[in-house]
Amino acid sequence: MMDYFIIDFDSTFTQVEALDELARISLKSHPDRESIYEQIEGLTNLAMEGKLSFSESLQRRVQLLQANRDHLKLLVSHLKKKVSRSFSRNTVFFKNHSDGVLIVSGGFKEFITPVVTEYHIKKENIYANTFVFDDEGNIIGYDRENPLSKEGGKVILLKELNLPGDIYGIGDGYSDFQLKESGLIKKFFAFTENIERKSVAEKADHITPSFDEFLYINKLPRAISYPKNRIKCLVVGNVDEEALAQLKKEGYNIRHKDTIEDTYLHEAGVLLCSEDTQPTPEQLQNAGRLKVIGIFGKVQSRKLAEVACDNGIIIFDDPKHNPRNDDFIPKRVIAFMNEGKTHTSCNFPDLQPPRVSNAHRLIHIHKNVPGILAKINDVFARHNINIVGEFLVTNAQIGYVITDVNTGYDPQVLNELKAIEQTIKFRLLY
């Protein structure tokens, strides 16, 4: 028996509630549009929080829409740009599990199908409501015989489907939790990347701030090796608000402190700090998880840069204090964390590797001594792993190697790469 993944659409697969967005399109020129928007959004939230029956909420929202087929075309174009970031980057999962992924939504097939089928999701695995139109293409209602139009519709549908395997539910609303409450699914994951409904999250088996987290917990193939929400970003001192916004958008777990405390530094994978709140070289010696430091100002000393390098920690600084140029600190930090790029670092050798599709990227930082690259390649050769691309740069202290390899290999390979003598840090990037 295979596993099944029941995924909600609104505020889960996409960042928005589609009917709310449809209202903003169809009522754009209506004199009372703001009042109607508020009514529709309020009805949506009441249903998602379990305070109003879904069937009543749906009926009242559809009546307020005043929409037609042309509005739906505009909505589909809009929704394709609003797919949740963690879903859009994990197309390989959907391709590999196309038989087991089901979209189950109280929304409507007319706008769901053209969005999700671009992610290898089969049409026959999309379960949603359908609109009823008049002869001129105006929406005048919906199919009331569809179980998903009724209160507890997802429960009714899953009972009818009688899927022969373990079922995992992912969603943000009360109707998703009802699947767990009914005993029909093994686990319910409250998806909070776009919105967190506390009344739903507190009842979930797990809270998943991203689809990456869901895949990580369940040991499923994913686009990134380690979910961003599990990486702590320590922010110290007066740091630009736009910088924090960019790191939050990436999904990092932000902690803000006035001074660098060793307890928090030891847990951090990323450190952002102002010029006057930099860590000491001694503090970096025990910061085993730290990968990158972004300094809003000039690095304090040559020794700090050297000690960081010796410990495999890259530093990006901003001596000219240019908060809005292309060298904005968070852009460089994100490029390093996502792609391994070291351009404009003050202590690492310069490397800007292109991204390679359908490959795993491995980063190996080691002391700059002869023969390390040969040892790395020997590991790959012994395990019959094809190298798609390989990049090596060095400075006086370290060698920095990025290797892109074909997908599919024994996890023992990673242990052998970490065990190579003179290794400082090793990371599976994606």
N, C-alpha and C positions, 0 to 999 in steps of 0.2 A: 504494500500500500504506500502511496506517495503522500507527501505533505501538501496541504492547500493553504493559500494565503489570501484572506479576504481583506481587500483594501478599499477604504472609503475614498470618495472623490473630493468633495468640497472641503476645503481647509486641511486636506490630507494630501492627496495626489497633487492638488493645486493649492496655491497659497490663499485662495479667495473662496467665497461662497458665490457660486455661479448665478443663482437667481438674483442675488443682490446686485451683481455686476450687470445682469441683463436689464434690471430695472433702470440702472444708470444710463444704459444705452437707449432703451425704449422710451423713457420719460424725460430725455434730455431737454426737450422744448416745452415740457408741461409746466404750467405756472405754479402748481403745487408740488413740484418734484421733490423738494427737500423734505416736506412733511411725509410724502409717500415713501421716500427712501428710509426714513426713520421707522415707519411702520413695518416695512418689509424686514429690515435688519432686526428689529425688536422681535418679530415673529420667528425669525431664524434662530436667534439666541435662546428664546424661551423653549423651542423644540429641542435644540442641542443640549440644553441643560436639564431636560426632562420635566420642565414646568408647564408644558402645553403639549397635547397629543400631536404627534407628527402629522396625522391626517388633517386635523383642523388647521395647523400651521400652513401646510402645503396648499390647501384649498384657498385660504385667505390671501396667501402670497400670489398665487397664480391670478386671482381675480384683480389684483392691483397692478399687474405687469403692463397690460396694454401693449403686448409685443407681437411681432410677426416673424415670418421666415427670414426676411432681410436683417432684422435685428439679431437673429440667431447666427447668421453668417459673421456678423461683426463680433459677436460674443466668442465664437470659436477662435477667430484670429487673436482675440485678446487673451483667451485662456491658454493658448499654446505658448504665450510668453510668460505665463504665470504658473507653470509647473514648478512644484517645490524643488528647490535646488538639490536636495539629497536624493530625490527620485530621478531627476534628469541626469545625474551623473552615474546612475547605476543601471544603465540600459542592459549591460551584460547579464545581470541577474534576471531581468525580465525575459531576455532571449533564452537563457538556459532553463527557465522555469515556466515557460509559456503555457504548459498544460495545467499547472497548479495555481497560477495567479488569476484571481477573480476580482473584478471591480464590482462591488455591491453598494449601490447608492440610492438615496431617495431623490437624487437629481434626475436628469432626463437624458436619454440616449442621444437625442438630437445634438446635444453639445458635448456629451462625454465621449461617444465613440470616435469622432474625428481627432480628439486630443490623445486618448490613450492608445489607440491602434498604432501610433507612431513609435510606441515603446514595446513593440512585439507582443502586445496583449491581444488575444484573439477576440473577434467579435462575439463568438458564441459564449465567451466567458465574461461578458459585460451584462450585468443585471441592473436595470434602472427603469424609471417611469418613462412614459411616452406622452407627448402632447397630442391634443386633438385640435385640428385646424378647420376653419371654414373655407369656402371656395376661394376666398381672396388671400388665403395664407395667414390669416390672423389666428393667434392662439386663443381658443375659446374654452379650453379645459384640458383634461387629461384622462387617460384610461383608468377608471375607478375600479376595474376588475384586477388590475395589477396588484399583487400582494404588497409591493413596495410603496403603494400609495396609502396603505393602511397603518394604523398604530401597531407597532411591533412587526412591521413588514419584513425586516431582515430575518427575524426569527422564523416567521412563516415560510419565507423562501428557503432557508437552509434546511428546514424540516422536509420540504418538498424535494430538495436536491439530494439529501441523504448521501453526502460525500463519504467515500470509503477510506478514511485516513485521518491523521491528525490535522486539525484546522487551527490556524493562527489568525487572529483578527487585529487589524491596525486601523485606528480611526480616532477622531477627536470628539465625537458626540455621544449622547446618551443612547441613541439607537445602536451604536457599535458596542457599548457596554452590555446592552440587553442580550447580545449573543453569548457573552460570558455568563450572564445571570441565568440564562436558559439552560446552560450546561452543554451547549452544542459545539463550543470551541474549546481547545485545550488551554490557550492563553490569550488574554486581551492586552494589547499594547496601546496605551494612550499616546497619540502622536501630538507633540507639542511644538513642533518647529514653527508653526504659523500662529497658533493660538492655544492657550492652556485653559481648559475649562475645569476648575478645581473640583467641581462636583463629580466629574468624570474621572479625572486623574487619580483622585484618592481611592477609587474603586478598582483601578487597573492592576493587573499582575506586574506590569512594568510601565514606567514612564520613559518614552523614547523621544528625545529631543530632535532626532533626525532618523531617516531611514538607514543611514550608516550604522547607527547604534543598534537598530533592530537586527541588521545583518551580522554585526559583530557579536552580539549576544548569542545568536543562533548559529554562529560559525558557518555563515553562508558567504559565497563569493561577493566581493564588494569593490568599489572603485578606489577607496582609500583604505590603508591597512588599519588605521586607528581612528575612531570617531573624534572629531574636533571637540565635541562637548566634554570628552574625557581629558583633554589637554588643558591644564590650568595656565592662565595667562596672568601673571602678577604685574600690576600697574602701580608704580611708585612715584609720588610727587605730582607736579603739575604737568599733566600730559594732555595733548590736544584732544578735544572731544570728538572731532571727526575721526581721529585715529581709533578711539574706542569703538565708535560706531562701525568702522570697517572690520575690526576684529570680532565684534559681536555678530555682525552679518555673516562672518565665516563660521560662526558657531562655537567659538572658544569660550571656556569657562573663566569669566573675568573676576579677578579679586583686586580691589583697590586699597592700598595702604599708604600711609604718610612716609614711612621709612621702610628700609629693607630688613625684614625679620627673617632669621635663618630658617625658622619652621616653615614659612611660606615659600621661601626661595628653594628649599630642598624639594618641594612638591611641584614647582613650576617647570613647564616646558618652554614657556616664552616669558621674557621679561621686557617690559617697556618702562623706561624711567626718564626723568628729567636730568639735565646736566648736573645738577647739584645733589642728586640722590643715587649716584651710581654705586654698584657693589664694590667691595674691596677685592683685591686679588685672592686674599685668604678665604673669603666667602665662596668664591667660585670653586675652590678645591673640593668642596663637599656638595656642590649642586649637580648631582649625578644625572638628573632628568633634564636639566636645562640644555636647550638646543640653540637658542638664538636670543640675542639682546638687541633691542632697539633703543638708542639713546637720542633724546630730543636735545641735541647740542653736541659738543665735542667730547670724544672719549677722554677720560680723565688723565690717563697715563699710558705710556708705552708698556709698562709692566702689566697693567690690566689687560691690554690687548693680547700680550704674549701668553699670559696665564690662561686666558680664555681659549686661545688657539690650542695650547697644550692639552686642554681638556675637551677639545672638539666642539667648542662653543663659538659660533660666529657672531660678530658684532657689526651692526650697521649704525653709523652715527650721522649727524647732520650739522657740521660745523658752521654752515652758512644760515642755519635757522630758516630754511625755506619750506614752510608747512604745506604748500599747495603745488609744488612742482612734481615732476615725474619721479623724483627721488624721495618722495614722501615716505617716511619710515615704515608705516604699516604695509605699503605696497611692496617694499623690499622684503619685509619679514614674511609676508604671505607668499611671495614668489619663491622664497627659500623653503618654506614649509611644504608648499604644494608641488614644486618642481625641482627643488635642489639648487636653484640659481644663487650664485654668490656675488654677482656683479655689484660693484661699489662698496663691498665690505672693506673695513679698515684692517682686518687681521687674517682673512682667508684668501687663498689664491682665486683669481677671477675665472668663473665658469658659467656659461649661459646655454645649457643643453636644450635642444628642441624637444618638445613632448612627442613621444612615440605611442601610437595607438596599439591596442591589443598586446600590451607588454607590461611586465612588472619592472619597476624602477628600484634599484638597490643602491644605497649610499654607504660607502666605506671610508671612514676617516682613520688615518694611521700615521704613526711617526714616519718622517721622511727618511727611510733607510732603503737600500737597494733590495729588490726581489719581491716586494709585496704584491705588485700587480701579477707577477707570475704565479704566486701562491693563490691569489683570487681566481685566476683563470684555470688553475689546476683543479680547483673545487668544481667549477662548472664543467670542465672536461670529463672528470670522473663520473659525474652524474648525467652526462649526455645532454647538457642544457645548451641550447642555441643562444648565442649572444647577438642581439639585434643591433645594439650600439653601445660603445664604451668610451668614456671620457676620463682622462687623468690630468690633473694640474697639481703643482707642488709649490711650496715656498720653503724657506729655510727650516721650518718646524714640522710641517705636516704634508702628507699626500692626501688628495681628495679625489676619490674615484666614484663615478656614477656609471652603473651598468644596467642596461635595459635588456631583459631576457624574455624569451617566449613564456607565455603563461603555462602553468602546469608543471610542478616539480615537487620533490619530496621536501617537507619542512626541515628535514635534517640538514639540508643545504645551508639554511640560514644559521644554524648552530655552528656549522663548520666555518662559515665566513666570520662569525663573531670570535671564534677561537683562534684565528690566525694571530701569530705572535706580532706584537707592536700595534695591534688594533686599539684605537682610542674610542671610537663610537661606530656602531653599525645601525642602519635603519632601513626597513622596508617602507618605501614611500607610498607606492600604490601597486 
